[in-house]
Amino acid sequence: MEPRKIVVLGSTGSIGRSTLEVVTNHPGQFEILALAAHSNTELLAEQYRRFRPRYVCVANPAKGRTLADSLKEEPVEVLTGESDLIRLAGLDTADLVVNAIVGAAGLRASLETVSKGKNLALANKESLVAGGPLFAAIMAKTKARILPIDSEHSALWQVLACGKADEIRRLILTASGGPFRDFPPEKFAEITPEMALRHPTWEMGPKITVDSATLANKGLEVIEAVALFSVPPENISVVIHPQSIIHSIVEFIDSSMVAQLSMPDMRLPITYALFWPKRVASGFGRLDIADVGKLTFEEPDLSRFPVLKTAYKAAQAGGTAPAVFNAANEIAVAAFLKESLAFNKIVDVIEDALYDLKVVSSPAIDDIIEADKKAREKARRKVGKLVCC
């Protein structure tokens, strides 16, 4: 068979690097058409020399000029900016686009991919969180599919093959609980970025690691699951599972529960998405259940992690509310990482935006972009007040 032609957006991030590792470990199965990054031109140049794509793209124009100089003798087209990034997301010659961009910037790219009828291997959860209402109608026309790369959604995707849509009672997303599962709540104001970035089981980028510490990531995953699987938020549960071996569970109407288990290794769901609809032999993350010993579960403490409770409210409101939640969270996390906002005030920034901004129930893309913009402005003002006061 011909190699599957893929585009990797966000190739220098943790998911992008893992994707390229999967490609390397399956020689002859894939051809890299394009690689795109935000600003890490040094690693992007290194990736180009290894995979020889036709295109490379840097979102930052100044960094793009630096990259173009370093590759001026190479047969590659160096692109810059969001418009070129979107161009790569819809390449006619691509079989599959991997969107591993961090944050809401990935939304337009995801929409472009499915609009062109291309399958989208999605790690950018913000695409569906912010733009969820937009995808179903487009995909119904183009027949494109979203292949989730998040470990939890990949697990649900795999397990749901065991039953029909009308046989689902509940989806259960597991959460490690992050580094503060047993941390005294009265000391949350003392949490530093360094402490928050010490995740107990996963190696991820700083933003998603902080989201794991607040359980915002699980809230985002609840909203994403609503869009991916057409299940209402009240039928989606979160359970703390510190071992991170069970990635999701589906409870069917006959009270049977089916779970997907594997080591916490992102290369496994990436492999499943890249090769779908077939499974292939993989040497990544084999699991020895006897060695694991025991698996434990507990309810999330919403008084300790109020961001998760707020995310459910955004999911139930629907429309532009999830976009507001996501945008305000991005601003709050960025401020926390810069030590401009206390850890326990992240939820205040999100709630201030979510409860103040009007929800558009059936949004178009412009409504979502506007909601994102207003939420960021509102969140920045709230951060400023919390810092000064």
Sequence and secondary structure as in RCSB ss.txt:
>XXXX:A:sequence
MEPRKIVVLGSTGSIGRSTLEVVTNHPGQFEILALAAHSNTELLAEQYRRFRPRYVCVANPAKGRTLADSLKEEP
VEVLTGESDLIRLAGLDTADLVVNAIVGAAGLRASLETVSKGKNLALANKESLVAGGPLFAAIMAKTKARILPID
SEHSALWQVLACGKADEIRRLILTASGGPFRDFPPEKFAEITPEMALRHPTWEMGPKITVDSATLANKGLEVIEA
VALFSVPPENISVVIHPQSIIHSIVEFIDSSMVAQLSMPDMRLPITYALFWPKRVASGFGRLDIADVGKLTFEEP
DLSRFPVLKTAYKAAQAGGTAPAVFNAANEIAVAAFLKESLAFNKIVDVIEDALYDLKVVSSPAIDDIIEADKKA
REKARRKVGKLVCC
>XXXX:A:secstr
   EEEEEETTTSHHHHHHHHHHHTSTTSEEEEEEEESS HHHHHHHHHHH  SEEEESSHHHHHHHHHHTTTSS
 EEEEHHHHHHHHHT TT SEEEE   SGGGHHHHHHHHHTT EEEE  HHHHHHHHHHHHHHHHHH   EEE S
HHHHHHHHHGGGS GGGEEEEEEEE  GGGTTS GGGGGG  HHHHT  SS    HHHHHHHHHTHHHHHHHHHH
HHHH   GGGEEEEE TT  EEEEEEETTS EEEEE  S THHHHHHHHHTTS     S    HHHH     B  
 TTT HHHHHHHHHHHH TTHHHHHHHHHHHHHHHHHTTSS GGGHHHHHHHHHHHS   SS  HHHHHHHHHHH
HHHHHHHHHHHHH 
